[in-house]
Amino acid sequence: MYHPRKSLSQNYLQDKNIARKIAGVLNAGNAGRVYEIGPGYGILTEFLVEKFGEKLFLIEIDEDSVAWLRERFPEIRERIIAEDFLKFVLPPGNDEEIAIIGNFPYHITSPILYRVLELRDRVSEVVAMIQKEVAERLVSLPGSKTFGLLSVLLQTFYHAEYLFTVPEQVFYPRPRVKSAVIRLVRNERKKLSCPEVTYFTLVKRAFNQRRKTLRNALKGFLPDDMVSLNMLNRRAEQLSVEEFVELCKKIKRND
């Protein structure tokens, strides 16, 4: 029945108890819709249908999986979207909150999360099973060597929580690494207190040369009268989200 495609990084979860547990941790709060990304053959979908009913939509790029899902879940047949989530456009003229859940393919985890950031005004919660190493990076704190670009950007707008580890043997085919389930919940920061494009550029440039002090990593980007700031003696992973926001605000005042 299962024909995993390496090109799509398909590793199918086989353990229903874990699927039930994953579905159980998504609250979806005020979300008007719940989108499952990459449902495959529906082991998680089974519990999501039961929990969310008409609020549930599936987004699946694999044609074989789409055909199987439409046969297995006729009650949501019209809400199964045969599309790439990275190209999916939310219905226009509707500002309702949405929640996202799924077993994200390892090779596109970061692109999916960057897409979530783009949709952050709509995406109130994300529950995702991803590679354990990536999960640990996303929830890491300043001062950790694993605290990186995506850690900062996600934690700017979301509370990030590592929920539990998932062993290799519950998948087919079995991956070479462990997985983990994380939850992202939108925080209170609705808008940055500095230009968004400046903030994203600042964080990206800081981590592009993370071994250098910020003074050197941001050379040519910061105004001349900022280069004496004590904060710039540190490296990117040593700054908190709040400190990156403060640094961005100083750039704004000097624009």
Wavefront OBJ file of the C-alpha trace (Angstrom):
o trace
v 0.000 0.000 0.000
v 2.793 2.434 0.879
v 5.143 3.540 -1.876
v 7.391 6.180 -0.305
v 9.146 8.545 -2.671
v 12.692 9.524 -1.788
v 12.276 12.733 -3.782
v 9.563 13.812 -1.328
v 11.399 12.582 1.799
v 8.425 10.399 2.665
v 8.736 8.486 5.930
v 5.348 7.208 7.037
v 4.486 7.073 10.725
v 3.219 3.580 11.615
v 2.392 3.927 15.314
v -1.231 4.951 15.965
v -0.575 5.734 19.607
v 1.976 8.345 18.619
v -0.374 9.721 15.959
v -3.121 10.038 18.580
v -0.683 11.808 20.903
v 0.369 14.292 18.203
v -3.244 15.095 17.323
v -4.005 15.531 20.993
v -1.500 18.323 21.579
v -2.925 20.647 18.922
v -5.354 23.007 20.639
v -6.306 25.127 17.607
v -7.990 27.584 20.013
v -9.811 30.200 17.951
v -8.578 28.813 14.629
v -11.298 28.619 12.031
v -9.370 26.059 10.006
v -6.816 23.355 10.722
v -4.444 22.431 7.897
v -2.606 19.124 7.957
v 0.473 19.327 5.769
v 1.617 16.147 4.027
v -0.891 13.664 5.496
v 0.471 10.816 3.378
v -1.846 7.852 3.972
v -3.726 9.420 6.828
v -2.552 7.858 10.081
v -2.662 11.293 11.764
v -5.663 12.414 9.714
v -7.828 9.741 11.319
v -7.546 11.432 14.720
v -7.709 14.971 13.323
v -11.008 14.231 11.557
v -12.407 12.981 14.835
v -11.177 16.029 16.755
v -11.711 18.898 14.318
v -14.386 17.686 11.877
v -15.336 20.321 9.317
v -12.472 22.613 10.369
v -9.910 20.171 8.936
v -8.253 20.646 5.537
v -5.471 18.502 4.067
v -2.666 19.711 1.806
v -0.850 16.915 -0.020
v 1.432 17.140 -3.061
v 1.661 13.401 -3.844
v -1.052 12.299 -6.294
v -1.163 8.691 -5.064
v -1.653 9.855 -1.496
v -4.369 12.289 -2.556
v -6.292 9.514 -4.316
v -5.975 7.252 -1.268
v -7.056 9.999 1.145
v -10.136 10.852 -0.901
v -11.177 7.207 -0.847
v -10.430 6.679 2.832
v -11.959 9.935 4.101
v -14.954 10.662 1.840
v -16.413 13.019 4.451
v -13.571 15.502 3.845
v -13.035 14.714 0.173
v -13.751 18.293 -0.896
v -11.298 19.642 1.663
v -8.305 17.648 0.424
v -6.096 20.074 -1.492
v -3.703 18.562 -4.045
v -1.033 21.224 -3.839
v 2.416 22.160 -2.548
v 2.059 23.974 0.776
v 4.993 26.219 -0.108
v 2.928 27.554 -3.023
v -0.457 27.382 -1.347
v -2.332 30.676 -1.064
v -4.820 31.050 1.758
v -8.357 31.954 0.668
v -8.556 35.732 0.103
v -10.813 38.041 2.037
v -10.732 35.932 5.163
v -8.671 36.913 8.196
v -9.594 33.963 10.394
v -6.830 32.302 12.382
v -5.527 28.943 11.197
v -3.580 26.131 12.846
v -1.083 23.859 11.107
v -0.083 20.304 11.930
v 1.926 17.636 10.176
v 4.839 15.293 9.821
v 7.068 17.678 7.891
v 9.443 16.197 5.293
v 12.966 16.684 6.621
v 14.308 18.362 3.505
v 11.701 21.142 3.460
v 11.214 21.740 7.182
v 12.942 25.122 7.055
v 11.039 26.351 3.964
v 7.753 25.337 5.624
v 8.659 27.253 8.775
v 9.695 30.320 6.780
v 6.302 30.119 5.076
v 4.699 30.000 8.528
v 6.592 33.190 9.385
v 5.192 34.848 6.275
v 1.675 33.836 7.376
v 2.206 34.603 11.066
v -0.696 37.057 11.222
v -2.977 34.125 10.402
v -1.118 31.106 11.845
v -1.867 30.964 15.562
v -0.405 27.518 16.291
v 1.815 24.876 14.696
v 2.377 21.293 15.822
v 5.080 19.615 13.758
v 7.051 16.398 13.780
v 10.508 17.203 12.472
v 14.079 15.973 12.768
v 15.123 15.935 16.445
v 18.299 17.926 15.839
v 16.319 20.674 14.101
v 13.705 20.689 16.862
v 16.405 21.195 19.477
v 17.811 24.137 17.520
v 14.434 25.825 17.166
v 13.725 25.815 20.905
v 17.295 26.559 22.037
v 18.122 29.659 24.061
v 20.661 32.481 23.597
v 24.181 31.407 24.479
v 23.710 27.932 23.040
v 25.752 26.901 20.009
v 22.527 25.620 18.448
v 20.789 28.988 18.764
v 20.594 30.167 15.167
v 18.829 32.222 12.534
v 15.550 30.315 12.477
v 15.583 30.045 16.286
v 15.600 33.847 16.555
v 13.069 34.516 13.805
v 10.543 31.966 15.063
v 10.966 32.959 18.709
v 10.412 36.583 17.723
v 6.792 35.740 16.951
v 6.118 32.351 18.578
v 6.527 30.538 21.870
v 8.480 27.406 20.893
v 8.167 24.186 22.906
v 9.832 20.788 22.508
v 7.137 18.221 23.345
v 8.544 14.707 22.898
v 10.967 12.526 20.935
v 9.843 9.967 18.351
v 12.120 6.932 17.695
v 13.217 5.805 14.240
v 11.551 2.383 14.375
v 7.977 3.724 14.201
v 8.442 4.914 10.608
v 8.458 3.214 7.231
v 10.963 3.440 5.731
v 13.009 3.901 8.875
v 14.947 7.207 8.871
v 18.527 7.351 10.112
v 17.706 9.987 12.714
v 15.252 10.494 15.523
v 12.285 12.824 15.164
v 10.636 15.154 17.635
v 7.348 16.974 18.003
v 7.356 20.707 18.652
v 4.612 23.245 19.208
v 4.681 26.902 18.181
v 2.093 29.251 19.656
v 1.798 32.842 18.454
v 3.050 35.272 21.072
v 1.901 38.786 21.954
v 4.273 40.560 19.545
v 1.866 41.562 16.787
v 4.200 44.058 15.182
v 7.894 44.846 15.427
v 8.919 48.206 16.848
v 11.346 48.660 13.960
v 11.098 48.092 10.177
v 10.486 44.409 9.503
v 12.818 44.271 6.511
v 15.606 45.811 8.610
v 15.066 43.276 11.394
v 15.118 40.235 9.131
v 18.196 41.532 7.294
v 19.948 42.283 10.585
v 19.398 38.791 12.004
v 20.345 37.044 8.760
v 23.569 39.035 8.383
v 24.474 38.461 12.017
v 24.218 34.683 11.649
v 25.805 34.516 8.196
v 29.135 35.051 9.980
v 28.232 33.744 13.402
v 31.846 33.110 14.452
v 32.612 36.803 14.190
v 31.605 39.478 16.638
v 28.577 41.478 15.569
v 30.834 44.471 14.961
v 32.604 42.547 12.197
v 29.634 40.505 10.993
v 27.542 43.666 10.511
v 30.298 45.812 9.024
v 28.859 47.964 6.262
v 25.306 47.439 7.484
v 25.304 49.479 10.689
v 25.568 53.278 10.675
v 29.058 54.537 11.606
v 27.888 56.037 14.896
v 26.730 52.628 16.147
v 29.979 50.694 15.851
v 31.068 51.573 19.401
v 28.087 49.851 21.045
v 29.180 47.309 23.680
v 26.553 44.894 22.372
v 28.581 44.513 19.184
v 31.432 42.838 21.080
v 29.275 39.696 21.268
v 28.426 37.065 18.669
v 24.995 36.521 17.140
v 24.054 33.477 19.247
v 24.705 35.472 22.431
v 21.911 37.982 21.795
v 18.307 37.381 22.829
v 15.338 38.164 20.613
v 14.670 41.283 22.681
v 18.264 42.458 22.165
v 18.008 41.951 18.406
v 14.819 44.051 18.436
v 16.558 46.763 20.467
v 19.513 46.767 18.061
v 17.117 47.078 15.150
v 15.398 50.050 16.833
v 18.764 51.813 17.161
v 19.330 51.319 13.420
v 15.918 52.822 12.751
v 16.771 55.929 14.772
v 19.918 56.349 12.717
v 18.305 55.842 9.288
l 1 2 3 4 5 6 7 8 9 10 11 12 13 14 15 16 17 18 19 20 21 22 23 24 25 26 27 28 29 30 31 32 33 34 35 36 37 38 39 40 41 42 43 44 45 46 47 48 49 50 51 52 53 54 55 56 57 58 59 60 61 62 63 64 65 66 67 68 69 70 71 72 73 74 75 76 77 78 79 80 81 82 83 84 85 86 87 88 89 90 91 92 93 94 95 96 97 98 99 100 101 102 103 104 105 106 107 108 109 110 111 112 113 114 115 116 117 118 119 120 121 122 123 124 125 126 127 128 129 130 131 132 133 134 135 136 137 138 139 140 141 142 143 144 145 146 147 148 149 150 151 152 153 154 155 156 157 158 159 160 161 162 163 164 165 166 167 168 169 170 171 172 173 174 175 176 177 178 179 180 181 182 183 184 185 186 187 188 189 190 191 192 193 194 195 196 197 198 199 200 201 202 203 204 205 206 207 208 209 210 211 212 213 214 215 216 217 218 219 220 221 222 223 224 225 226 227 228 229 230 231 232 233 234 235 236 237 238 239 240 241 242 243 244 245 246 247 248 249 250 251 252 253 254 255
